[in-house]
Amino acid sequence: MEQKIQELRAAAQAEISGAADLKELDGVRVKFLGKKGELTSLLRGMNQVSAEDRPKIGKVVNEARAEIEKLIADKNSALKAAALQNKLASEKIDVTLPGRKVHCGHLHPLTLTLNRIKEIFIQMGYSVEEGPEVETDYFNFEALNLPKDHPARDMQDSFYITEEILLRTQTSPVQARTMQKNTGNAPIRMIAPGRVYRRDDFDASHSPMFHQVEGLVVDRGVTFGDLIGTLDFFCKQMFGENTNIRLRPSFFPFTSVSTECDCSCPICHGRDSNCKVCHGAGWLEILGAGEVHPKVLEMSGYSPSVVSGFAFGMGVERIAMIKYGIDDLRLFFENDLRFLNQF
């Protein structure tokens, strides 16, 4: 029995020493020390040993078990250390190598356009005002001289939440809010940029959500000539000094004298019949404007006999399409990196 134990000890030492990895080492442990292991089987056969030899044999078995457990523990530590070294070697970083280029993001073309619009009007002394996108019927329509029975109040054109609450169809309500907040305290010189919502199809020239910038000036002695000068200055700053404007009669309920403003094509300057922006017309419609209607002034607490004003409104997408020569509005919203990376 004692000789057999010594043979098992020697065999275990050899197999532990030769274990190449943790899985193989665990197999050796199970072989010798597991419930059905060889050393465990010897312990179960102790009842066959004579009573006087049991203490001696038991001592030898326990010493062998302790030695095998220590050898396994030492080998386990050595294998783990070797595995760690191998992992560190395989994941080693050469700090002398050049770093990977970080691709930085940039502003969206609509943001670039809106920032430029703000910049132009701020240098003319305009303030930037904001208002809620979920608006009341009063500020969105009534305060702008659009009574309940006005054709422009067709509910098919607007996103109504209740009969008195809707998603704003224009940023003009900010003008009414600003005038009423500063009732009687002219002058006012402001622009109101923001998102607006209308029940339009989503195609190359329409979107149910788009961006507008409304402008308003109220003061003593404001004339239509001041409006013309403002629009001419804006177009030259936005599209270049060679840009010209022309005005066409129009109608808006919130202005008494209304006009549509066109600018000369900044891409071909009217010299290319195949121009993808103006299609050879040479002119591009950019905004609507006019003198503030006396009723709009009165509803906000101003006297039309004392002050006058002008207002204008432009679509940011429209300005961006003209400035960058883009012929499909959907490109602004599709997040195609091939398009966005051009900016």
Phi and psi in degrees as a GROMACS rama.xvg file:
@    title "Ramachandran Plot"
@    xaxis  label "Phi"
@    yaxis  label "Psi"
@TYPE xy
-63.7444  -39.6855  GLU-2
-65.9033  -38.6106  GLN-3
-64.2687  -37.2184  LYS-4
-64.5229  -41.8251  ILE-5
-64.4615  -36.7236  GLN-6
-65.659  -40.391  GLU-7
-64.3941  -39.5327  LEU-8
-62.1638  -45.3234  ARG-9
-64.5422  -41.0989  ALA-10
-64.7135  -41.0413  ALA-11
-63.7239  -44.2328  ALA-12
-56.977  -43.2479  GLN-13
-65.6518  -44.0935  ALA-14
-70.3648  -36.28  GLU-15
-64.75  -42.8223  ILE-16
-63.7532  -33.8194  SER-17
-88.9244  -2.77929  GLY-18
-62.5172  127.064  ALA-19
-90.3378  -23.0172  ALA-20
-151.027  176.477  ASP-21
-65.0142  -35.2256  LEU-22
-65.8378  -42.6413  LYS-23
-66.7008  -37.9873  GLU-24
-65.0433  -38.809  LEU-25
-66.0203  -31.6154  ASP-26
-64.5511  -39.0606  GLY-27
-64.4481  -41.8006  VAL-28
-59.6724  -46.2074  ARG-29
-63.7449  -38.0921  VAL-30
-62.3969  -38.7299  LYS-31
-102.611  -33.8198  PHE-32
-114.382  -4.02735  LEU-33
-67.9342  175.504  GLY-34
-58.2724  -32.2794  LYS-35
-111.231  20.3551  LYS-36
-70.4874  163.991  GLY-37
-65.9662  -41.36  GLU-38
-70.1322  -35.5901  LEU-39
-64.4626  -37.5171  THR-40
-64.2469  -36.2151  SER-41
-64.1222  -40.7401  LEU-42
-62.6102  -37.4909  LEU-43
-68.9183  -20.4797  ARG-44
-91.9799  11.5998  GLY-45
-62.9822  -22.4829  MET-46
-68.2866  -13.0997  ASN-47
-89.5129  -9.54423  GLN-48
-85.5208  142.733  VAL-49
-62.2994  154.409  SER-50
-59.6002  -38.186  ALA-51
-73.7019  -23.7582  GLU-52
-92.2221  -12.4126  ASP-53
-59.7251  -45.2501  ARG-54
-58.9886  -42.0875  PRO-55
-67.8025  -46.5815  LYS-56
-65.8535  -40.8574  ILE-57
-59.5855  -39.4375  GLY-58
-64.6695  -42.4846  LYS-59
-64.1812  -43.0641  VAL-60
-61.973  -45.0376  VAL-61
-64.6499  -38.8067  ASN-62
-65.0365  -40.6797  GLU-63
-64.7809  -41.9745  ALA-64
-63.2049  -44.7226  ARG-65
-62.7006  -40.58  ALA-66
-65.7291  -42.6706  GLU-67
-64.6996  -41.3707  ILE-68
-62.1252  -40.0175  GLU-69
-67.6623  -42.1897  LYS-70
-61.137  -41.1631  LEU-71
-63.7414  -42.9188  ILE-72
-63.6964  -42.8349  ALA-73
-64.9466  -43.2088  ASP-74
-65.3441  -36.7741  LYS-75
-60.5739  -45.8772  ASN-76
-63.7667  -41.0621  SER-77
-65.7241  -42.3357  ALA-78
-65.362  -40.3771  LEU-79
-64.5053  -41.2471  LYS-80
-63.7915  -41.4563  ALA-81
-65.6238  -40.0838  ALA-82
-63.2883  -39.7449  ALA-83
-64.4536  -42.2578  LEU-84
-63.3542  -40.8994  GLN-85
-63.6025  -40.568  ASN-86
-65.2292  -43.956  LYS-87
-63.2469  -38.2569  LEU-88
-67.3299  -39.2915  ALA-89
-73.585  -25.9286  SER-90
-102.618  12.6679  GLU-91
-62.758  139.224  LYS-92
-108.519  129.659  ILE-93
-87.4978  102.791  ASP-94
-70.7137  -7.76121  VAL-95
-86.4327  -9.88208  THR-96
-71.8682  148.546  LEU-97
-66.642  144.892  PRO-98
-73.0396  160.211  GLY-99
-73.8929  141.938  ARG-100
-68.6798  129.314  LYS-101
-89.5657  123.016  VAL-102
-87.5813  108.545  HIS-103
-82.1615  146.741  CYS-104
-77.4736  175.93  GLY-105
-150.267  170.115  HIS-106
-71.1547  144.017  LEU-107
-66.6581  148.492  HIS-108
-57.255  -32.6696  PRO-109
-68.4003  -37.1831  LEU-110
-67.2171  -41.1708  THR-111
-59.6546  -43.4152  LEU-112
-66.5782  -45.5359  THR-113
-63.5133  -40.6749  LEU-114
-61.3115  -39.0193  ASN-115
-68.4104  -40.3729  ARG-116
-59.4675  -47.135  ILE-117
-58.5071  -45.6232  LYS-118
-58.1601  -43.5082  GLU-119
-63.5818  -46.3804  ILE-120
-76.7857  -30.3996  PHE-121
-64.1499  -37.6601  ILE-122
-70.3402  -15.1495  GLN-123
-92.287  4.20902  MET-124
93.8855  12.461  GLY-125
-82.7084  146.158  TYR-126
-94.8633  158.864  SER-127
-106.292  117.829  VAL-128
-113.855  152.44  GLU-129
-129.591  157.578  GLU-130
-149.56  175.14  GLY-131
-71.7081  145.579  PRO-132
-81.2559  -29.6057  GLU-133
-91.3696  108.955  VAL-134
-117.288  161.482  GLU-135
-84.9959  153.839  THR-136
-59.5609  -34.6248  ASP-137
-61.7442  -53.1136  TYR-138
-72.5297  -33.3341  PHE-139
-74.0322  -29.0845  ASN-140
-129.614  -61.045  PHE-141
-60.0773  -44.1726  GLU-142
-69.2424  -9.19064  ALA-143
-108.944  21.7057  LEU-144
69.0163  34.6212  ASN-145
-118.114  88.1434  LEU-146
-66.834  174.323  PRO-147
-57.829  -32.938  LYS-148
-95.4322  11.8541  ASP-149
-73.9384  139.396  HIS-150
-56.1065  -30.6723  PRO-151
-69.767  -7.71432  ALA-152
-88.4812  9.22635  ARG-153
-53.1413  121.559  ASP-154
-66.0455  -17.205  MET-155
-70.4367  -14.557  GLN-156
-94.4124  -8.26805  ASP-157
-130.92  155.876  SER-158
-94.3844  95.443  PHE-159
-87.5119  137.807  TYR-160
-96.1035  -48.2743  ILE-161
-132.551  -175.476  THR-162
-65.847  -21.7246  GLU-163
-115.411  -1.85094  GLU-164
-127.117  134.985  ILE-165
-152.129  166.461  LEU-166
-77.2924  129.532  LEU-167
-58.9884  140.049  ARG-168
-94.4893  -5.19534  THR-169
-162.209  165.972  GLN-170
-92.4605  5.62455  THR-171
-57.8991  -30.5486  SER-172
-55.0677  -27.9643  PRO-173
-66.0079  -32.7688  VAL-174
-63.1812  -47.4409  GLN-175
-62.501  -42.1313  ALA-176
-62.7853  -40.7946  ARG-177
-67.062  -41.6323  THR-178
-63.8124  -41.8184  MET-179
-72.5936  -29.0466  GLN-180
-69.7269  -30.5025  LYS-181
-113.789  39.4769  ASN-182
-48.6996  121.558  THR-183
78.5319  -6.6502  GLY-184
-99.2256  71.558  ASN-185
-76.4814  156.041  ALA-186
-88.2419  157.011  PRO-187
-121.055  130.99  ILE-188
-141.026  102.898  ARG-189
-145.237  158.163  MET-190
-126.469  153.025  ILE-191
-130.719  94.0096  ALA-192
-86.572  153.515  PRO-193
162.882  175.994  GLY-194
-82.4167  144.915  ARG-195
-134.995  163.78  VAL-196
-136.962  132.411  TYR-197
-144.749  153.065  ARG-198
-81.5938  73.6984  ARG-199
-111.028  157.392  ASP-200
-71.1747  155.921  ASP-201
-96.5906  101.856  PHE-202
-141.296  -163.394  ASP-203
-64.3026  -20.9853  ALA-204
-129.87  4.69516  SER-205
-136.819  152.324  HIS-206
-152.335  143.537  SER-207
-70.4485  -15.9185  PRO-208
-131.836  130.471  MET-209
-151.278  -177.103  PHE-210
-118.459  139.487  HIS-211
-129.067  158.276  GLN-212
-129.528  115.455  VAL-213
-99.6913  145.181  GLU-214
-126.389  149.938  GLY-215
-147.184  134.257  LEU-216
-129.38  127.734  VAL-217
-132.443  125.667  VAL-218
-169.073  175.893  ASP-219
-74.7046  134.274  ARG-220
74.8872  18.2463  GLY-221
-74.0974  131.638  VAL-222
-121.599  171.237  THR-223
-65.2089  -29.1686  PHE-224
-63.2585  -35.4895  GLY-225
-63.6516  -38.3659  ASP-226
-63.2706  -44.7393  LEU-227
-60.7999  -44.8834  ILE-228
-62.7757  -38.4767  GLY-229
-65.2119  -46.4045  THR-230
-66.4391  -38.3356  LEU-231
-64.7182  -43.3021  ASP-232
-63.0953  -43.6066  PHE-233
-60.4957  -48.1535  PHE-234
-63.6517  -38.7078  CYS-235
-67.8667  -37.4334  LYS-236
-70.762  -35.5631  GLN-237
-80.8382  -43.0719  MET-238
-112.634  -7.84574  PHE-239
122.617  152.98  GLY-240
-64.2562  -21.1514  GLU-241
-85.4483  3.63236  ASN-242
-78.0923  134.64  THR-243
-113.201  162.618  ASN-244
-125.446  157.429  ILE-245
-140.255  150.035  ARG-246
-115.126  140.413  LEU-247
-125.057  140.525  ARG-248
-59.5804  145.562  PRO-249
-152.043  -169.455  SER-250
-143.686  128.948  PHE-251
-135.839  137.169  PHE-252
-61.5372  -26.7496  PRO-253
-95.454  4.34487  PHE-254
-127.049  147.284  THR-255
-87.6175  -40.4577  SER-256
-114.301  115.295  VAL-257
-115.424  149.868  SER-258
-149.342  151.617  THR-259
-101.526  137.728  GLU-260
-109.227  127.915  CYS-261
-111.286  151.348  ASP-262
-121.074  153.109  CYS-263
-66.8854  145.343  SER-264
-61.1004  118.881  CYS-265
-76.9872  -7.4808  PRO-266
-89.8027  -53.6473  ILE-267
-111.481  -10.9289  CYS-268
56.3837  32.2677  HIS-269
78.4345  12.3904  GLY-270
-106.641  1.32923  ARG-271
-126.399  110.905  ASP-272
-69.0212  -15.6641  SER-273
-101.907  12.798  ASN-274
-58.7274  128.037  CYS-275
-77.426  -9.54367  LYS-276
-93.2061  -54.0902  VAL-277
-101.518  -6.03843  CYS-278
56.3964  33  HIS-279
87.9832  -6.35386  GLY-280
-70.8177  -31.5642  ALA-281
88.2459  -13.6308  GLY-282
-129.572  149.036  TRP-283
-133.202  128.334  LEU-284
-71.7951  130.054  GLU-285
-120.979  -27.1124  ILE-286
-165.706  166.17  LEU-287
-112.748  149.752  GLY-288
-156.761  177.358  ALA-289
165.562  174.558  GLY-290
-76.3042  136.897  GLU-291
-60.7612  130.731  VAL-292
-65.0466  136.575  HIS-293
-53.8493  -35.8005  PRO-294
-64.0087  -36.2306  LYS-295
-65.2534  -41.3494  VAL-296
-64.0037  -44.9817  LEU-297
-63.2146  -41.4952  GLU-298
-66.1435  -19.7418  MET-299
-102.885  10.0315  SER-300
90.1052  19.241  GLY-301
-109.54  151.403  TYR-302
-97.3352  117.574  SER-303
-61.3718  -19.4632  PRO-304
-80.6492  -14.0927  SER-305
-105.159  -44.1045  VAL-306
-123.081  161.327  VAL-307
-142.249  177.213  SER-308
-171.232  174.291  GLY-309
-136.856  157.211  PHE-310
-137.842  155.76  ALA-311
-150.447  157.926  PHE-312
-146.673  134.094  GLY-313
-134.28  151.869  MET-314
-90.4364  128.583  GLY-315
-64.6671  -40.4772  VAL-316
-60.1084  -39.9114  GLU-317
-62.3731  -45.5396  ARG-318
-63.2505  -42.7938  ILE-319
-64.9612  -39.8254  ALA-320
-62.9052  -39.4518  MET-321
-70.2232  -45.5731  ILE-322
-64.0467  -40.0005  LYS-323
-104.663  4.24141  TYR-324
67.9164  40.7031  GLY-325
-98.7684  134.376  ILE-326
-110.913  6.52132  ASP-327
-139.983  112.307  ASP-328
-61.2341  -28.0097  LEU-329
-62.7067  -23.7535  ARG-330
-60.0364  -28.2247  LEU-331
-68.8906  -21.4657  PHE-332
-114.822  -3.51596  PHE-333
-90.2638  -7.3464  GLU-334
56.5391  36.1794  ASN-335
-80.9987  116.25  ASP-336
-63.1724  -27.4803  LEU-337
-63.2597  -32.798  ARG-338
-80.331  -48.6907  PHE-339
-65.334  -33.9532  LEU-340
-65.7845  -15.5607  ASN-341
-72.0311  -10.8335  GLN-342
